[in-house]
Amino acid sequence: MSRPCSSDVSALILAGGRATRFGGVAKHELVIGGQTILARQTAVLAPRVAEIVIAAPRDIAGHRTVRDPIDGAGPLAGIAAGLAAVTTPWLVVVACDMPYLTGELIDRLLAARGETIDAVGVRVGGLPEPLVCVLHARARAAIDRRLAAGRYKASGLYTDENLAVHWIDDPDPRALRNINAPDDVRE
């Protein structure tokens, strides 16, 4: 049974990589268990959010696509584009290379939101996993400052910017598993 859609949350799938290890095939297009990673993620996110936006260098059919405001700035630029594009106060952020993302993890992140929380992050072994999180629109100012200063490291957003972060520690590791190389698809 899925949770009802939350009208105050949007989702952003970060699909801006070059996919050089996959011969130019974008990771979100890889098929795992008979479905593309994008289809798998959309199935998890759609029942929980008002809309799904994708940060990518080219349009993705059937989805609203946003572009990074700064080329070469990595995922932080995609997050900035997502926050600028949505009208909801909260944004779920996930990397496009995580085919095993679960509704349970997303539900835990969403449940941890609060009036005084700027971000809900995930830590594994005490280290931030910056590309699975929930951000409040207030975080946009910190992201814009980091981009303007050329500080593109996404994990620094949670550790260096004095944001009020609620941490989810050591969730199911399979939900965070990402596909980085062709051998990862075969496993």
C-alpha positions in Angstrom: 0.0 0.0 0.0 1.5 3.4 -1.0 1.3 6.6 1.0 -0.9 9.4 -0.3 0.8 12.0 -2.4 2.2 14.9 -0.4 1.3 18.2 -1.9 4.1 20.1 -0.2 6.9 17.9 -1.6 8.5 17.6 -5.1 11.2 15.2 -6.2 14.3 15.7 -8.2 16.2 13.0 -9.9 19.8 14.0 -10.7 20.6 12.6 -14.1 23.4 15.0 -15.2 26.4 12.7 -15.5 28.2 12.0 -18.7 27.9 8.2 -18.5 31.4 7.8 -19.9 31.8 4.3 -18.4 28.6 3.2 -20.1 29.6 4.4 -23.6 27.2 7.4 -23.4 24.1 5.4 -22.3 22.7 7.5 -19.4 22.5 5.6 -16.1 18.8 6.4 -15.7 18.2 4.5 -19.0 19.9 1.3 -17.7 17.6 -1.7 -17.3 17.6 -3.5 -14.0 15.1 -6.2 -13.3 13.2 -5.5 -16.5 12.7 -1.7 -15.9 14.9 1.3 -16.4 16.3 2.9 -13.3 14.2 6.0 -14.1 11.0 3.9 -14.2 11.9 2.2 -10.9 12.6 5.5 -9.2 9.5 7.1 -10.6 7.4 4.2 -9.3 8.8 4.8 -5.8 8.6 8.6 -5.8 5.3 9.3 -7.7 2.9 8.2 -5.0 4.7 10.4 -2.4 5.3 13.7 -4.2 3.4 16.4 -6.1 5.7 16.3 -9.0 9.0 14.8 -10.3 11.6 16.9 -12.0 14.8 15.7 -13.6 18.1 17.6 -13.7 19.7 16.5 -17.0 21.7 17.9 -19.9 18.9 17.1 -22.4 15.2 16.7 -22.2 13.8 13.4 -21.0 10.6 12.4 -22.7 7.6 12.5 -20.4 9.3 14.5 -17.6 9.9 18.1 -16.8 13.7 18.6 -17.2 15.8 21.3 -15.7 19.4 22.3 -16.6 22.3 23.0 -14.3 22.9 26.8 -13.9 26.6 26.2 -13.9 28.3 23.7 -16.2 30.7 21.4 -14.5 29.5 22.1 -11.0 28.3 18.6 -10.4 25.2 17.5 -8.5 25.0 20.7 -6.4 24.2 22.6 -9.6 21.4 20.1 -10.4 20.0 20.5 -6.9 20.0 24.3 -7.4 18.1 23.9 -10.6 15.6 21.6 -9.0 15.0 24.0 -6.0 14.6 26.9 -8.5 12.1 25.0 -10.6 9.7 23.7 -8.0 7.0 25.6 -6.0 6.7 23.2 -3.1 8.6 23.9 0.2 10.3 20.5 0.2 12.4 18.6 -2.3 13.4 15.0 -2.3 16.7 14.6 -4.1 17.9 11.2 -5.4 20.7 10.3 -7.8 19.6 8.6 -11.0 22.0 5.6 -10.5 20.2 4.1 -7.5 17.9 1.3 -8.8 17.0 -0.1 -5.5 15.6 3.1 -3.9 12.8 2.1 -1.6 9.6 3.7 -0.5 10.6 2.9 3.1 13.6 5.1 2.8 11.7 7.9 1.2 9.0 7.6 3.9 11.6 7.8 6.6 13.2 10.9 5.1 9.8 12.6 4.7 8.7 11.7 8.2 11.8 13.5 9.6 10.8 16.9 8.2 10.0 19.6 10.6 9.4 23.4 10.9 13.0 24.0 12.1 14.7 21.4 9.8 16.5 22.6 6.7 17.5 19.2 5.5 17.0 15.5 6.2 20.2 13.7 5.2 21.5 10.1 5.2 24.7 9.0 6.8 26.4 5.7 6.2 29.1 4.9 8.8 28.9 8.5 10.0 29.6 9.9 6.5 27.0 11.9 4.6 25.4 10.3 1.4 24.6 13.7 -0.2 22.6 12.5 -3.1 19.7 11.1 -1.2 18.0 13.7 1.0 15.1 16.0 1.6 15.8 19.8 1.4 13.6 22.7 2.5 13.5 25.6 0.1 15.5 27.6 2.7 18.6 25.5 1.8 18.7 27.2 -1.6 20.5 30.3 -0.2 23.3 28.0 1.1 23.5 26.2 -2.2 23.7 29.4 -4.2 26.5 30.7 -1.9 28.5 27.4 -2.4 28.1 27.6 -6.2 29.1 31.3 -6.3 32.2 30.5 -4.3 33.1 27.5 -6.5 32.6 25.1 -3.6 30.9 22.3 -5.5 31.2 19.4 -3.0 27.6 18.3 -2.3 28.3 16.8 1.1 29.7 20.2 2.3 26.1 21.5 2.1 25.2 19.4 5.1 28.4 19.7 7.1 29.7 23.3 6.3 26.7 25.5 6.0 25.1 25.5 9.4 21.9 24.0 8.1 19.6 22.3 10.7 20.0 18.7 9.5 18.2 15.7 10.8 20.2 12.6 10.0 18.9 9.1 9.1 21.8 6.8 10.1 22.7 3.6 8.3 19.5 2.8 6.4 19.2 -0.4 4.4 22.4 -0.4 2.3 20.7 -1.9 -0.7 18.4 1.1 -1.0 21.6 3.3 -1.4 23.4 1.0 -3.8 24.4 2.8 -7.0 25.5 1.7 -10.4 28.9 3.2 -11.3 30.3 0.7 -13.8 29.0 -1.9 -16.2 29.9 -4.7 -13.8 27.5 -3.2 -11.2 24.6 -3.9 -13.6 25.5 -7.5 -14.0 25.6 -8.2 -10.2 
